Amino acid sequence: MNYSVGEAARIAGVTVRTLHHYDEIGLLTPSSRTAAGYRSYSDEDLDRLRRILFYRELDLSLDDIATILADGDAHVHLKRQRELLLGRIERLQRMVAALERELEANSMGIRLTQEEKFEVFGDFDPDDHAEEVERRWGNTDAYRQSQERMSRYTKQDWKRFIAEQKDITRRLAEAKRAGAAPDGERAMDLAEEHRQHINRWCYDCGYDLHRCLGDLYVSDERFTAHYEEFEPGLAEYVRAAIHANAVRAAA
């Protein structure tokens, strides 16, 4: 069968531009042209394309691939592909072993690979703050409880935790923008939801401890900056809502 450049691109999962480039550099020249001068690819051409894409997946340069494909023996190609795959598997196994060692040594107890950390936390790395966290709160029951809980969390657990956290913060920002008073029911209910979120995911957070957290959001510029990203003045608003909620609970 013969295939147009669009059909060949669709079958192989590449772009038409890629096939044009391979043709221009002589890596994959279609066997024929149509009467109108369009590229026409044969089954043999697609076999060659499949080999090209295999070698590209192994990060070989196009020049190296051209050299390899100069030998047209299909059996030789299959043996070479097997050897390259076995080599890649061995390298990946070494990488997995290295990541496992890192996970065991992770001081924060966040059992994620580096790739998963980027996926969950972006450019914020909790490990960067591990020493400070332990220095400031390492002798507290809350710290020990959070360490024990969070060390068991999977990537999906962390995603749910962060999603819930962001959702509460977003709704607090919306309440502030809507003019809801920080000591009103809407804001206090959200503050209570914030406290329960900590209870569920991190440690037992009573109202006194929650007050301390509210104060920290204002006194520590890093926490303040985090809330300011959602809404100017949000850190003060959250602190006021947390304190008001604690007063309501004590009444």
N, C-alpha and C positions, 0 to 999 in steps of 0.2 A: 504494500500500500504506500501511497504517497500522502504527505501531510503538508498543509500550508504552514507558514511560519507561526500563525496564530494558533493553529491546532497543535503544533509541536510544543509551543510555549505552554499551552494549557495542560497537555499531557504530562509534561515534565515539571510543571509548577514553577516556571521561571517567567521572566518578562520577555516580550518580543525584542526589546532593546538589548537584552543579554545575548540573544541568539544573533542579532545583527553584529554585535561586538565580536562574538566568537568567529563569525564568518569573516569579518574584516581582518582579524589577526591570523586567520588560517587555522584556527583550532578546530572549528567545526564548519566545514563548507558543505552546503546541501548538495546532494548528488545531482540534482537537475534544477531546471527552471521551467516555469510554465511558458506558454506561447507569449504571454504578456510580460515575461521577464521576472515574474515573482519567484521567490525561493520555494523549493519543493523538497521536502525531507522524506527519506526512505526509512524503512524499519532499521536498516543498518546504521543510518545516521542517528536514529534515536538510541540505539544501543551504545553508540559512541558518546552521545550526550549523557546517557546514564552513567557511564564511567567517568566522564568529566566531572559531573556533579558529585559523585562519590569522592573523588580525590579532592574536590574543593571543600567538601565537608571535613576532610582531614587537614584543612588549612594549607594545602600545597598551592604554590603559585601557578599561574597559568603557563609560564615557561616550563616549569618542572612537569606539569601535566602533559604538555606537548611532547616533551622528551620521552616520558613513559609510554605515551600512546603511539610513539613512532614504531614500537614493537607491536605488530598487529596480532600476535598469538593470543587468542582468547583464554587459553588455559594458563598462560603466564600471567595474564591480568588477574584472573581469579585467585591464583596463588599469592600474588602481590597484595591484592585487596585483603585476603585473609590475614597475612602477616601484619599489615598496617592496622587492621581492626584489633588483632590480639595485642599489639603494642599499645593502642589507645586504651583498651580495657585495663591493661596493667597500670597505665598511668592514672586512670580514673580510680582504680582500687587504692592506689597510694594516696590520692587526694582524699578519698573517703576516710581512710585510716587517719590522716592528718586532722581532718575535721572532727572526727570522733575524739581524738586526744584533746583538741581545743575545747570541745563541749564538756569533757570531764573536768577541765581546769577552769572553766568559766566561773569567774568570781561572783557574778551576779546571779548565777543559777538560771539564766535565760538560755534554755537548751535549744538554740537555733544556730544554723550554719551562718556564715557570713552573708551568703546570698539571701537567706531568709531574713536576716536582720535588715538588709537594705529594703527588702520587699515590705516588711512590717513597719520599720521605724524611719525609713528614708535615710537622711544624712545624720540623724541623731543616733548615737551609739550609747546605750545604757551603761556599757562597761566603762566608758570614759569617766563616769561619775561614781563608780563602785566604791572607790577609796573614800571619797567624801561622804557618801551615804553611810558607810560603815563607821567612819569617824564620828559623825554627828548623831547617829541613831543606833549604832551597833549594839548598845547595851540595853535597848528597849525591847519589850515584849512584842510591840508592833513590828519591829524590824525582823525579829526571829520568825514571827508568824508569816510575814510576807515572803521571806526567803523560803520557808518550807512549802508554802502554797505555790509560789510562782516557779519554783524549780521543776514542777511537774507540767507546766503549761506547754502545749504544742503551738505550732505556728498559727493554727486556726483559733486556738484560745486567745493568743495575743491579738489577733486581728479583731475578734469580737470585743475584747477588752478595750482596745483603742477606739473602735467604732462607737461603742457606747459612751466612752469618755468624751469624744468629739461631739456626739449628738447632744449630750447634756450641756456642754459648753456653748454649742450653737444656739440652743433654745434659751439659755441664759442671756446670750447676746441679743436675741430677738426680743426678749422681755424688756431688756434695757432700752433698746431702740423704740419699743412701743410705749415707753414711758411708765412701765410698771414699777411701782415703788419697791425698793429692795426689802422693805419690811412688810410688803403685801403678800397675800396668799400665793399668787403666782410665783413670785421669786422665792419665797420660803419653801414652797413645795418642790421647786427645782433644787434648792439647796439640800433638802432632805433626800431627794433622789440621788444627788451627788454623794451624800454620806452613805447611803445604802449601796451605791456602786462600789465604794471603797470597802465596805463591809463584805460584800459578796466576792470581790476579786482579790483584795490585798490583805486586810487585817481588820480586827474588830475596832471600829472607829466610833467611840462615844462622842457625845456633844462637846465635851471639853477639848478632846483631841481635835475634833473638827474645827473648833474655834482657832486652835493653834495653826492648823493648816490654812485657814482663811487669813490669819495674820501673816503667814509665810508668803502667801501669794502677793502681798503688798510689799513686804520688807525685802524679799529676794528679787532682784531685778530680772533674773532669768524667768521666774514664774510670771512676773508682771508682763514681761515682753511676750510670753506665750499667750496670755489673755488679750493683750493689746492687739495681737494679730487678728483676733475675732471682732473686737469692738473697742474703740478708745474708751478708757476708763473702766473696762470690764473687771479688772482685778479688784478695784475698790468696791464695785457693785457686788461681786461674788462674796467678798469678805463681809460686807454689810448684810447680805442675805443669809449667810451662814450664821452670823451672830444673832440675827433676828430669829432664825429657826431654832437656835438653842434656847433663846429666851422663851419662845412659844412652847417648846417641849417641857420646860421647867415650870411653866405656869399651871 
